[in-house]
């Protein structure tokens, strides 16, 4: 069995559902220490708590003391399995069948971690590498992301540590490994709008104030706003309303409030401040009584062509024989926490067709190919 598949199976057989690492990082530490890495376990959160305040285990592994630092960032936690009866294979058995690896984490993203570690082992077999190499591995990417990469970055920044290049192992590919490399991500700004009205009987609307009626017109105004036109790297900013809730359950009662949950995925053509100001001024013009609870999940970031992009593109071209597409589409990743450090950030991993799904799987050949691409990328950065 290919060494990347062996390590993938070892990691996938541990039920590391967010925020539980389930011993995955201990496996990685053993491999990395053998290469000469200094491994530090960083724990944040409350070891006695559950939910958002639960303790998170993070690994910060470093090699080298001088030269630019490449950091590989990834997560050992996985999403819940869902209905076990619907799985064709035990999600934590890591079974290989007909050239396909089955199980939770096959695509997102334990195979990526295995591929990078094996690529490192190959690199070290060639001799001591130049520059610095680091791994930032968290067990809280699929959850609240409070005590994971964000907390580690805060700690590193307080120490004055620098990351020059960051390779995030998220599953970026679509049809073939390496066909898409994410060189940026849109920002994510969420809001919970509460429109206040006055409860009353539907037969006497003059004695009440229907927040549903008021909100409909106000929300329609928001949907007419053109937030920006995007640019060469980003699509125009998008506003999506995901939930609307109101009513008492009775058919003859006008409710006293409505809540609407919405989200902006925004480009570098605007800012969170501009989105907030325009949203609130638009709603004020609609003459409604409202409050908004805002939450910024991440700022947009973009890595322009340079040494990291060139190394990654050339690696895919060498291994796969085609030029990858650079893209900023999709959701957020932990790259949003690392980019503000001034690092060039890319995401490159296996295909994402089955991530978070029941019967998550990946072809064995894809993991082997990703290992080759990672190895070539590391070699390219040595130039």
C-alpha positions in Angstrom: 0.0 0.0 0.0 1.2 3.5 -0.8 2.6 5.2 2.3 0.2 8.1 2.0 -2.7 5.7 2.0 -1.3 3.8 5.0 -1.1 7.1 6.9 -4.5 8.2 5.7 -6.1 5.0 7.0 -4.3 5.4 10.3 -5.7 8.9 10.7 -9.2 8.1 9.4 -9.6 5.2 11.8 -9.7 7.7 14.6 -13.2 9.2 15.1 -12.0 12.8 15.4 -15.3 14.6 15.2 -15.0 18.3 16.0 -13.4 19.3 18.3 -11.9 16.0 19.3 -8.5 15.2 17.7 -8.7 11.6 18.9 -5.0 11.2 18.9 -4.4 12.1 15.3 -1.8 14.7 16.1 0.2 12.2 18.2 0.6 10.1 15.1 1.9 13.1 13.2 4.2 14.2 16.0 5.9 10.8 15.9 6.6 11.1 12.2 7.7 14.7 12.3 10.0 14.3 15.3 11.8 11.6 13.4 12.5 14.2 10.7 13.9 16.7 13.2 10.8 18.9 13.7 10.2 20.6 17.0 6.6 19.9 17.9 4.6 22.0 20.3 1.0 21.2 21.5 -1.1 24.3 22.0 -4.3 23.8 24.0 -6.9 26.5 24.1 -10.4 26.5 25.6 -11.9 24.8 28.7 -11.0 21.1 29.1 -14.2 20.7 31.2 -16.5 22.5 28.8 -18.6 21.3 25.9 -19.7 23.2 22.8 -18.0 26.4 21.7 -15.9 26.7 24.9 -14.5 23.1 24.7 -10.8 22.6 24.7 -9.1 22.4 21.3 -5.7 20.6 20.7 -3.4 22.2 18.1 0.0 21.2 16.8 2.7 23.7 15.8 5.7 21.9 14.3 8.7 23.7 13.1 12.0 22.9 11.3 14.8 25.3 10.5 15.8 28.6 11.9 16.6 30.8 8.9 15.1 31.7 5.5 11.5 32.0 4.4 9.0 29.8 6.2 6.5 27.6 4.4 3.6 26.6 6.7 1.3 23.7 5.8 -2.1 24.3 7.5 -4.7 21.6 8.0 -7.3 20.1 10.4 -7.7 16.7 11.9 -11.3 17.2 12.9 -14.2 16.0 10.7 -17.9 16.6 10.6 -20.4 14.2 12.1 -21.2 11.1 10.1 -25.0 11.5 9.8 -27.1 8.4 9.6 -24.8 5.4 9.9 -27.3 3.1 8.3 -26.9 5.0 5.0 -23.1 4.4 4.9 -22.0 1.7 2.6 -18.8 1.3 4.6 -18.0 2.0 8.2 -17.1 5.8 8.2 -14.2 5.2 10.6 -12.9 1.9 9.1 -11.0 3.5 6.3 -11.7 0.7 3.8 -10.1 0.5 0.4 -12.3 -1.1 -2.3 -11.7 -1.2 -6.0 -9.1 1.6 -5.8 -11.3 3.9 -3.7 -10.7 4.9 -0.1 -14.0 5.2 1.9 -14.6 7.0 5.1 -15.0 10.3 6.9 -12.0 12.4 6.2 -11.2 10.8 2.9 -11.6 14.1 1.1 -11.8 16.6 3.9 -9.0 16.3 4.7 -7.0 13.6 6.4 -5.6 12.3 3.1 -4.2 15.7 2.4 -2.3 15.7 5.7 -1.0 12.2 5.0 0.2 13.3 1.5 2.1 16.3 2.9 3.8 14.3 5.6 4.9 11.7 3.1 6.0 14.4 0.7 8.1 15.9 3.5 9.7 12.5 4.2 10.6 12.2 0.6 12.1 15.7 0.6 14.2 15.0 3.7 15.4 11.7 2.1 17.1 14.0 -0.5 19.0 15.9 2.2 18.4 18.7 4.7 16.0 21.2 3.1 16.7 24.9 2.9 14.6 27.5 4.7 12.0 26.8 7.3 9.0 24.5 7.2 6.1 24.4 9.7 2.9 22.6 10.1 -0.2 24.1 11.8 -2.7 21.4 12.5 -5.9 22.1 14.4 -8.8 20.0 15.6 -11.3 22.9 15.3 -11.9 23.9 11.7 -15.3 22.3 11.2 -16.6 23.8 14.4 -16.7 27.2 16.0 -13.1 27.9 14.9 -12.5 29.9 18.1 -9.7 28.0 19.7 -8.1 26.5 16.6 -6.1 28.2 13.9 -7.3 31.6 15.0 -6.0 31.1 18.5 -2.7 29.7 17.3 -2.1 32.6 14.9 -2.8 35.0 17.8 -0.2 33.2 19.9 2.4 33.2 17.1 1.8 36.9 16.4 2.4 37.6 20.1 5.7 35.8 19.8 6.7 37.7 16.7 6.7 34.5 14.6 6.3 34.9 10.9 4.7 32.8 8.1 5.9 33.7 4.6 4.1 31.1 2.6 1.1 29.0 3.6 -0.3 26.0 1.9 -3.7 25.0 3.1 -4.6 21.4 2.4 -8.3 21.9 1.8 -9.9 19.9 -1.0 -9.7 22.5 -3.8 -9.8 20.2 -6.8 -12.9 19.4 -8.9 -12.5 16.8 -11.6 -8.7 16.1 -11.4 -6.2 16.6 -8.6 -4.7 20.1 -9.0 -7.1 21.4 -11.6 -8.1 24.2 -9.2 -5.9 26.1 -6.8 -7.6 28.6 -4.4 -5.5 31.7 -4.3 -7.9 33.7 -2.3 -11.3 33.7 -0.6 -14.2 36.0 -0.3 -15.0 37.6 3.1 -18.0 36.4 5.1 -20.1 38.9 7.0 -23.3 37.6 8.7 -26.2 39.4 10.3 -29.3 38.6 12.3 -31.9 41.3 11.6 -34.7 41.7 14.1 -37.7 43.9 13.0 -39.9 45.0 15.9 -43.7 45.4 15.5 -46.7 45.2 17.7 -48.8 42.1 18.3 -52.5 42.2 17.7 -55.6 40.6 16.1 -55.5 40.1 12.4 -59.1 41.5 12.3 -57.9 44.8 13.7 -54.6 45.6 11.9 -55.0 49.3 12.7 -54.3 48.4 16.3 -51.2 46.4 15.6 -47.9 46.8 13.6 -47.1 43.9 11.4 -43.3 43.3 11.3 -43.7 40.8 8.4 -45.2 43.4 6.1 -42.6 46.0 7.1 -39.7 43.6 6.7 -40.7 42.4 3.2 -40.4 45.9 1.7 -37.2 46.6 3.6 -35.6 43.3 2.5 -36.6 43.9 -1.1 -34.7 47.2 -1.0 -31.6 45.4 0.2 -31.8 42.8 -2.6 -31.9 45.7 -5.1 -28.5 47.1 -3.9 -25.5 46.6 -6.2 -22.8 46.2 -3.6 -19.9 46.2 -6.1 -18.9 44.8 -9.5 -16.2 42.4 -8.4 -12.8 42.4 -10.2 -10.5 40.2 -12.1 -10.2 37.8 -9.1 -13.6 38.0 -7.4 -17.2 37.8 -8.4 -19.4 40.7 -7.2 -20.4 40.7 -3.6 -23.4 38.5 -2.9 -26.2 39.0 -0.3 -28.2 35.9 0.6 -31.1 35.7 3.1 -31.0 32.2 4.6 -33.7 32.2 7.3 -36.9 34.2 8.1 -38.8 33.5 11.3 -42.0 35.2 12.7 -45.4 34.4 14.0 -46.9 32.8 17.0 -48.3 29.7 15.3 -51.8 31.1 15.4 -53.6 32.2 12.2 -55.4 35.1 13.8 -52.4 36.8 15.5 -50.2 39.5 14.1 -46.7 38.8 15.5 -44.6 41.4 17.4 -41.3 40.6 15.8 -39.5 39.1 12.8 -36.0 37.8 12.5 -34.0 37.3 9.3 -30.6 35.7 9.0 -28.5 36.8 6.1 -24.9 36.6 4.8 -22.6 38.6 2.6 -19.8 36.9 0.7 -17.8 39.9 -0.3 -14.9 40.8 -2.5 -11.9 43.0 -2.0 -13.9 45.8 -3.8 -15.7 46.6 -0.5 -15.3 46.4 3.2 -17.3 45.2 6.2 -17.7 48.8 7.3 -19.2 49.8 3.9 -21.6 46.8 3.9 -22.8 47.5 7.4 -23.3 51.2 6.7 -25.2 50.6 3.4 -27.3 47.9 4.9 -28.3 50.0 7.9 -29.0 53.1 6.0 -31.1 51.2 3.5 -33.2 49.7 6.3 -33.6 53.1 8.0 -35.0 54.5 4.7 -37.6 51.8 4.8 -39.0 53.2 8.1 -38.7 50.1 10.2 -37.8 49.6 13.9 -34.8 47.2 13.7 -31.6 46.0 15.3 -28.8 43.9 13.6 -26.4 41.5 15.3 -23.3 41.4 13.1 -20.7 38.7 12.9 -17.6 38.8 10.7 -16.3 35.3 10.0 -13.4 36.5 7.8 -12.0 39.2 5.6 -11.4 38.6 1.9 -7.8 37.8 0.9 -5.9 37.3 -2.3 -2.5 35.9 -3.1 -1.3 37.3 -6.4 1.2 35.6 -8.7 4.5 35.2 -7.0 6.9 32.6 -5.6 4.2 30.4 -3.9 1.8 30.6 -6.8 4.6 29.9 -9.3 5.8 26.9 -7.3 2.3 25.4 -7.0 1.4 25.9 -10.6 4.7 24.4 -11.8 4.2 21.5 -9.5 0.8 20.7 -11.0 2.2 21.1 -14.5 5.1 18.8 -13.8 3.0 16.0 -12.2 -0.3 16.4 -14.1 0.7 17.9 -17.4 -1.9 20.7 -17.3 -2.0 24.3 -15.9 -4.4 24.7 -12.9 -7.1 27.3 -12.7 -6.6 29.9 -10.0 -9.9 30.6 -8.2 -11.3 32.5 -5.2 -14.7 30.7 -5.2 -16.3 28.7 -2.4 -16.7 29.2 1.3 -14.1 30.2 3.9 -11.1 28.3 5.2 -8.6 28.7 7.9 -6.5 30.6 5.4 -8.5 33.7 6.4 -6.7 33.7 9.8 -3.2 33.3 8.3 -3.4 35.8 5.4 -3.5 38.8 7.8 -0.1 37.8 9.0 1.2 38.9 5.6 1.6 35.4 4.3 1.0 34.3 0.7 -1.8 31.7 1.1 -2.9 28.9 -1.3 -5.3 26.0 -1.0 -4.5 22.8 -2.8 -5.9 19.4 -2.1 -7.9 16.5 -3.5 -11.3 16.6 -5.2 -14.2 18.0 -3.2 -17.1 16.1 -4.7 -18.0 14.1 -1.6 -16.9 16.4 1.3 -19.3 16.4 4.3 -21.4 13.8 2.6 -22.5 10.3 3.6 -20.2 7.8 1.9 -17.4 10.3 1.6 -14.6 8.8 -0.5 -11.6 9.5 -2.7 -9.7 7.5 -5.3 -6.4 6.1 -4.0 -4.7 7.4 -7.1 -5.8 11.0 -6.2 -4.0 10.8 -2.9 -0.9 9.4 -4.6 -1.0 12.2 -7.1 -1.4 14.9 -4.5 1.7 13.5 -2.7 3.7 13.9 -5.9 2.4 17.4 -6.3 3.3 18.4 -2.7 6.7 16.9 -3.1 7.3 18.8 -6.3 6.0 22.0 -4.7 8.5 21.6 -1.9 11.3 21.1 -4.3 10.3 24.1 -6.4 10.4 26.3 -3.2 14.0 25.1 -2.6 15.1 26.9 -5.8 
